[in-house]
């Protein structure tokens, strides 16, 4: 089981990766308040994983 710090580290990283709508930024910073928020956070996490993977591939190609 992960700690609260581990759960939010991807959110802070994702906030710095691209611009977000005010509602998404609030969700990433404030956390889930209900089922709709949980669903949206899951969608954002998948987007984060795709961007992170793309970023890592670019970093490897530069080396």
DSSP file (Angstrom, degrees, kcal/mol; ACC not computed):
  #  RESIDUE AA STRUCTURE BP1 BP2  ACC     N-H-->O    O-->H-N    N-H-->O    O-->H-N    TCO  KAPPA ALPHA  PHI   PSI    X-CA   Y-CA   Z-CA
    1    1 A X              0   0    0      0, 0.0     2,-0.2     0, 0.0     0, 0.0   0.000 360.0 360.0 360.0 137.7    0.0    0.0    0.0
    2    2 A X        -     0   0    0      1,-0.1     2,-0.1     2,-0.0     0, 0.0  -0.546 360.0-117.0 -93.3 157.2    1.3    3.4   -0.9
    3    3 A X     >  -     0   0    0     -2,-0.2     4,-1.8     1,-0.1     5,-0.1  -0.363  30.8-103.5 -84.3 169.1    1.4    6.5    1.3
    4    4 A X  H  > S+     0   0    0      1,-0.2     4,-1.4     2,-0.2     5,-0.1   0.860 122.4  56.0 -59.7 -37.1   -0.4    9.7    0.6
    5    5 A X  H  > S+     0   0    0      1,-0.2     4,-1.1     2,-0.2     3,-0.2   0.911 107.1  48.4 -62.4 -44.0    2.9   11.3   -0.5
    6    6 A X  H  > S+     0   0    0      1,-0.2     4,-0.6     2,-0.2     3,-0.2   0.861 109.0  54.5 -64.1 -36.2    3.3    8.6   -3.2
    7    7 A X  H  < S+     0   0    0     -4,-1.8     4,-0.3     1,-0.2    -1,-0.2   0.807 113.7  40.0 -69.9 -29.7   -0.2    9.0   -4.4
    8    8 A X  H  X S+     0   0    0     -4,-1.4     4,-2.1    -3,-0.2    -1,-0.2   0.566  92.6  83.6 -97.9  -9.0    0.2   12.7   -5.0
    9    9 A X  H  X S+     0   0    0     -4,-1.1     4,-2.0     1,-0.2    -1,-0.2   0.893  92.8  48.5 -64.4 -38.1    3.7   12.8   -6.5
   10   10 A X  H  X S+     0   0    0     -4,-0.6     4,-2.7     1,-0.2    -1,-0.2   0.854 109.0  55.3 -67.6 -32.5    2.4   11.9  -10.0
   11   11 A X  H  > S+     0   0    0     -4,-0.3     4,-2.0     2,-0.2    -2,-0.2   0.922 109.2  45.2 -67.5 -43.4   -0.2   14.7   -9.6
   12   12 A X  H  X S+     0   0    0     -4,-2.1     4,-1.1     2,-0.2    -1,-0.2   0.907 114.4  49.5 -65.0 -41.7    2.4   17.3   -8.8
   13   13 A X  H  X S+     0   0    0     -4,-2.0     4,-0.7    -5,-0.2     3,-0.5   0.917 110.7  50.2 -61.6 -44.6    4.6   16.1  -11.7
   14   14 A X  H >X S+     0   0    0     -4,-2.7     4,-1.0     1,-0.2     3,-0.7   0.846 103.3  59.4 -65.6 -35.8    1.6   16.1  -14.1
   15   15 A X  H 3< S+     0   0    0     -4,-2.0    -1,-0.2     1,-0.2    -2,-0.2   0.843 109.0  45.4 -60.5 -32.8    0.7   19.7  -13.1
   16   16 A X  H 3< S+     0   0    0     -4,-1.1    -1,-0.2    -3,-0.5    -2,-0.2   0.585 102.2  67.3 -86.6 -11.3    4.1   20.8  -14.3
   17   17 A X  H << S-     0   0    0     -3,-0.7     2,-0.3    -4,-0.7    -2,-0.2   0.815 114.6 -12.9 -80.9 -31.4    4.1   18.8  -17.5
   18   18 A X  S  < S-     0   0    0     -4,-1.0     2,-0.2    -3,-0.1    -1,-0.2  -0.955  79.5 -79.7-159.2 171.2    1.3   20.7  -19.3
   19   19 A X        -     0   0    0     -2,-0.3     2,-0.3    -3,-0.1    -3,-0.1  -0.572  45.4-163.3 -82.3 149.8   -1.4   23.3  -18.8
   20   20 A X        -     0   0    0     -2,-0.2     2,-0.1    -5,-0.1    -5,-0.0  -0.885  25.5 -98.4-129.7 158.2   -4.7   22.1  -17.3
   21   21 A X     >  -     0   0    0     -2,-0.3     4,-2.7     1,-0.1     5,-0.2  -0.382  42.7-109.2 -67.3 156.7   -8.2   23.4  -17.1
   22   22 A X  H  > S+     0   0    0      1,-0.2     4,-2.2     2,-0.2     5,-0.2   0.877 119.9  51.1 -57.4 -37.2   -9.0   25.1  -13.7
   23   23 A X  H  > S+     0   0    0      2,-0.2     4,-2.0     1,-0.2    -1,-0.2   0.902 111.5  46.5 -69.3 -39.1  -11.2   22.2  -12.7
   24   24 A X  H  > S+     0   0    0      2,-0.2     4,-2.7     1,-0.2    -2,-0.2   0.906 112.3  50.7 -68.3 -40.3   -8.6   19.6  -13.5
   25   25 A X  H  X S+     0   0    0     -4,-2.7     4,-2.1     1,-0.2     5,-0.2   0.914 110.4  49.7 -62.5 -41.9   -5.9   21.6  -11.7
   26   26 A X  H  X S+     0   0    0     -4,-2.2     4,-3.2    -5,-0.2     5,-0.4   0.903 111.7  48.8 -62.9 -41.0   -8.2   21.8   -8.6
   27   27 A X  H  X S+     0   0    0     -4,-2.0     4,-2.1     2,-0.2    -2,-0.2   0.914 111.2  49.4 -64.8 -43.5   -8.8   18.1   -8.7
   28   28 A X  H  < S+     0   0    0     -4,-2.7    -1,-0.2     1,-0.2    -2,-0.2   0.862 120.8  35.8 -64.8 -35.8   -5.1   17.3   -9.0
   29   29 A X  H  < S+     0   0    0     -4,-2.1    -2,-0.2    -5,-0.2    -1,-0.2   0.856 126.9  34.6 -85.3 -37.4   -4.2   19.6   -6.1
   30   30 A X  H  < S-     0   0    0     -4,-3.2    -3,-0.2    -5,-0.2    -2,-0.2   0.710  99.3-135.0 -96.6 -22.2   -7.3   19.0   -3.9
   31   31 A X     <  -     0   0    0     -4,-2.1     2,-0.2    -5,-0.4    -1,-0.2  -0.309  39.7 -30.9  94.9 179.7   -8.1   15.4   -4.4
   32   32 A X        +     0   0    0      1,-0.1     3,-0.1    -2,-0.1    -5,-0.0  -0.524  39.9 174.0 -81.7 135.7  -11.3   13.4   -5.0
   33   33 A X        -     0   0    0     -2,-0.2     2,-0.3     1,-0.2    -1,-0.1   0.524  67.5 -13.9-113.2 -13.9  -14.6   14.5   -3.6
   34   34 A X  S  > S-     0   0    0      1,-0.1     4,-2.1     0, 0.0    -1,-0.2  -0.940  84.8 -68.0-169.1-172.8  -16.9   12.0   -5.2
   35   35 A X  H  > S+     0   0    0     -2,-0.3     4,-2.3     1,-0.2     5,-0.2   0.889 125.1  52.8 -63.4 -42.4  -17.4    9.3   -7.9
   36   36 A X  H  > S+     0   0    0      1,-0.2     4,-2.4     2,-0.2    -1,-0.2   0.913 110.5  48.4 -60.6 -43.3  -17.2   11.8  -10.8
   37   37 A X  H  > S+     0   0    0      2,-0.2     4,-2.8     1,-0.2    -1,-0.2   0.894 109.6  52.7 -63.4 -40.4  -13.9   13.2   -9.5
   38   38 A X  H  X S+     0   0    0     -4,-2.1     4,-1.9     2,-0.2    -2,-0.2   0.907 110.3  47.9 -63.2 -41.7  -12.5    9.7   -9.1
   39   39 A X  H  X S+     0   0    0     -4,-2.3     4,-1.9     2,-0.2    -2,-0.2   0.943 113.4  47.0 -63.1 -47.8  -13.3    8.8  -12.7
   40   40 A X  H  X S+     0   0    0     -4,-2.4     4,-2.5     1,-0.2    -2,-0.2   0.887 109.7  53.3 -63.3 -40.0  -11.8   12.1  -14.0
   41   41 A X  H  X S+     0   0    0     -4,-2.8     4,-2.2     1,-0.2    -1,-0.2   0.881 107.3  52.6 -63.4 -37.2   -8.6   11.5  -11.8
   42   42 A X  H  X S+     0   0    0     -4,-1.9     4,-1.9     2,-0.2    -1,-0.2   0.905 109.0  49.2 -62.4 -42.0   -8.3    8.1  -13.4
   43   43 A X  H  X S+     0   0    0     -4,-1.9     4,-2.1     1,-0.2    -2,-0.2   0.913 111.4  49.6 -62.7 -43.6   -8.5    9.6  -16.9
   44   44 A X  H  X S+     0   0    0     -4,-2.5     4,-2.5     1,-0.2    -2,-0.2   0.868 107.9  54.2 -64.1 -36.4   -5.9   12.1  -15.9
   45   45 A X  H  X S+     0   0    0     -4,-2.2     4,-2.5     2,-0.2    -1,-0.2   0.898 107.3  49.8 -66.1 -39.9   -3.6    9.4  -14.6
   46   46 A X  H  X S+     0   0    0     -4,-1.9     4,-2.0     2,-0.2    -1,-0.2   0.918 111.5  49.1 -63.4 -42.7   -3.8    7.5  -17.8
   47   47 A X  H  X S+     0   0    0     -4,-2.1     4,-2.4     1,-0.2    -2,-0.2   0.903 110.3  51.7 -61.7 -41.5   -2.9   10.7  -19.7
   48   48 A X  H  X S+     0   0    0     -4,-2.5     4,-2.9     1,-0.2     5,-0.2   0.924 108.0  51.1 -60.5 -45.9    0.0   11.3  -17.3
   49   49 A X  H  X S+     0   0    0     -4,-2.5     4,-2.2     1,-0.2    -1,-0.2   0.893 110.8  48.8 -61.5 -39.9    1.4    7.8  -17.9
   50   50 A X  H  X S+     0   0    0     -4,-2.0     4,-2.2     2,-0.2    -1,-0.2   0.931 113.8  45.6 -65.3 -45.6    1.3    8.3  -21.7
   51   51 A X  H  X S+     0   0    0     -4,-2.4     4,-2.6     2,-0.2    -2,-0.2   0.899 112.8  50.8 -64.1 -40.2    3.0   11.6  -21.5
   52   52 A X  H  X S+     0   0    0     -4,-2.9     4,-2.4     2,-0.2    -1,-0.2   0.906 110.5  49.0 -63.9 -42.5    5.6   10.3  -19.0
   53   53 A X  H  X S+     0   0    0     -4,-2.2     4,-2.1    -5,-0.2    -1,-0.2   0.916 112.6  47.8 -63.9 -43.3    6.3    7.3  -21.3
   54   54 A X  H  X S+     0   0    0     -4,-2.2     4,-2.1     1,-0.2    -2,-0.2   0.900 111.9  50.4 -63.2 -41.7    6.7    9.6  -24.3
   55   55 A X  H  X S+     0   0    0     -4,-2.6     4,-2.2     1,-0.2    -2,-0.2   0.896 110.1  49.7 -63.5 -41.7    9.0   11.9  -22.3
   56   56 A X  H  X S+     0   0    0     -4,-2.4     4,-2.1     2,-0.2    -1,-0.2   0.884 109.5  51.5 -66.8 -38.3   11.2    9.0  -21.2
   57   57 A X  H  X S+     0   0    0     -4,-2.1     4,-1.8     2,-0.2    -1,-0.2   0.902 110.2  49.2 -64.8 -40.6   11.5    7.7  -24.8
   58   58 A X  H  X S+     0   0    0     -4,-2.1     4,-1.5     1,-0.2    -2,-0.2   0.897 109.9  51.6 -64.3 -40.3   12.6   11.2  -26.0
   59   59 A X  H  X S+     0   0    0     -4,-2.2     4,-0.8     1,-0.2    -2,-0.2   0.889 109.5  49.9 -63.5 -39.3   15.1   11.4  -23.2
   60   60 A X  H  < S+     0   0    0     -4,-2.1     3,-0.4     1,-0.2    -1,-0.2   0.858 108.2  52.8 -68.2 -35.1   16.6    8.0  -24.2
   61   61 A X  H  < S+     0   0    0     -4,-1.8    -1,-0.2     1,-0.2    -2,-0.2   0.805 105.1  55.7 -70.3 -28.7   16.8    9.1  -27.8
   62   62 A X  H  <        0   0    0     -4,-1.5    -1,-0.2     1,-0.2    -2,-0.2   0.717 360.0 360.0 -75.4 -20.9   18.8   12.2  -26.8
   63   63 A X     <        0   0    0     -4,-0.8    -1,-0.2    -3,-0.4    -2,-0.2   0.469 360.0 360.0 -82.1 360.0   21.4   10.2  -25.0
